[in-house]
């Protein structure tokens, strides 16, 4: 089965894309059936590539070869806060993933991490994490979004986004939102048509 580029899946089409966190094959099948545009594997899943045609983000602590074994199309690289010599780590992970034909998604949780990622590898796809669930998570995410240079693809991660939060993220130009697989159907049905 031919892999599909994550960047293509989240940048084309109407509205904001939904990416489902999945920890099982049934969750991946359900997410695809209910309108997800991609899945993020949060555990090693033998047979995931045969369970879904959607782009797969490998969001598991593990090596690039593990991601390839599970049929991933993209590889998540967490940018840790306040890490010395992080640039070499990021460059090495980026090089290993792209050499294997995987797109890289850099998980960013604060301004310093964003700056470090932009300086060391200038990634195309960013996963912005709003932090702990609560009233400040969306505000934190929007503040971090304001620091992202134009032309980057942005995935927002909120623990339990509401329909209104997803619409707000769409209004400010976020390309996709990472959600629990169980939330995909309700959020997909809630998306208004573009005019």
N, C-alpha and C positions, 0 to 999 in steps of 0.2 A: 504494500500500500504506500503510495507516495505521501510524504509528509507535506504539510501546508505551513506556510510561514505565519507565525503569530502576528507579526506586524501587519500583514495583509488582512488577516481576519478582523483585527480591531480597528483598522483605519478605513475599511470600506463599509458600505451599507449605511443605513439610516440610524440615527440615534446613538446611544451609548451601548457599547458591547458589555455582555455579562460573561465573566469567567468564574466557573464553579470550582470551589475547593472540593476535591474528591479523595476518599480514602478506601474506595472499593469499586469494583467493576460495575455493579448495579447503579451506584451513584453517578458514574460517568455516563452510563446509558440514559438514565433519567434526565441528567443535565442536558444532554444533547436533544432528547425528545421534547424537553420543555423550553428550548430556545437559547441555551448557552452558546456562545461563540467560540469558547475554548474551555479547557479544563486545566486545573493546577493539581497535580498529584502531590499529596502531602504524606504519602507513604509509598514504599516500593510496591508496585502492582503488576505482577506477572500477567500478561495478556491484555494490558490496557490498550495497546495499539489496535488490537482486534475488537475491542469493546466500543471504540468511538472513532469517528472520522475527523473529529475536531482537533485543532492544534493542542498539543500537550506541553504544559510548562512543568519541568521537573523542579518541584519546590521541596525537595528532601535533602537533608544533609547527606552528601555522598559525592562520589566521583563522576566525572563526565561519562565514563564507561557504564556506570550504573544507569544513568539517564538514557544512554543509547540502548541499553538492554530492554528498557521499558518502552521504547519507541518514542521518546520525547522529541519535540521540535524546538523547544526553548529551555534554557537552563537558568535558574534563579541564583543570583549571586548576592548575598546579603552584605551590605556595606556597614561594618560595625562602627559604632561611635568611638571616637578617641583612640584609635588603634595606630600605633607607630608602625612604620614600614608597611602600611596597608596598600600603598600604591603597587608594590611588587606583587602582593597577593592578588589584587584585583586584575592586574595585567596578565598574570599567569593563568588565572581562572578564565579570563576573557579569551586568551589565546588558545587554551585547551578546548574550550567550548566551540569557538568559531572554527578551529581546525577540524573538529568533528562534525561540522555542518549544522551546529545548533545556534539559534539566536540567543542572545544574552538579555536577561531582564535583571536590572540592578535594583535591589530593595533598599529604599532610602527612608530613614526615620527622622532625620534632622538636617539642619542647614550645613553643618560641618561634613556630614556624610555625603550630601549632595555635591558640595564643592570638591571633595576628594575624588568622587567618581568622575565628575566632569573633567577634572585636571588629569587624571591618570588614564582614562579610556574613552571619554566623551561618548557615553552610551546612547543608543537610539531609543531604547525602551526603558522607562523607569517605573517602578512600583513604589508609590508613595504610601507610607503607613502613617495613619493619623494618630497612632498611639493607643493607649488603653481606652476601652469603651467608655463612653460618657459624653457629656455635653461638649467637651472641648475637642473631641476627636475630629469632628468635621472642621472646626475652626483651625486646628493645628494643620490639618491636611491642606486646607485652602491657603494658609500662610506659606507653607512649604511650596505649594504649586506656584505661587507668585514669584518664586526664585528660579523656576525652571526656564531655561532659555527656549525661545520659540523653535519649533520644528521637531521637538521631542514627542514621542508617543508616551502618554501617561496612563497608567493603571492606578486607580485609587483603591486602597484597602481600608474598609471600615468593618468592624465586627458584625454588626447587624444593621445595615443601612435601611432607612425607610424609603418609601417611594419618593417622598419630597427631597430627601438627601440625594438620591440618585439623579433626580431631575436637576437639582442645583449643581451637581458635578457635571452633568451634561451641558448646562448653560455656561459654565466657566471653561469648557473646552477639554474636559477629561475624556479620554478615548474609551476607557473600559473601567469596570468596577469588579473587584474580586469579592465574591460572596460565598456563603455556605451553599452547598448544592441544593439543600432543601428550600432555599430562598429564591432560586432561579425562576420557577414557574410564576410565582406571585409578582416578581419584579418585571419579568418579561411581558406579562399580561397588562401590567400597569403603564408600560411605556406608551406615551402618546405618539401618534404619527407625526413625522416631520412635515412642515408646510413650506 
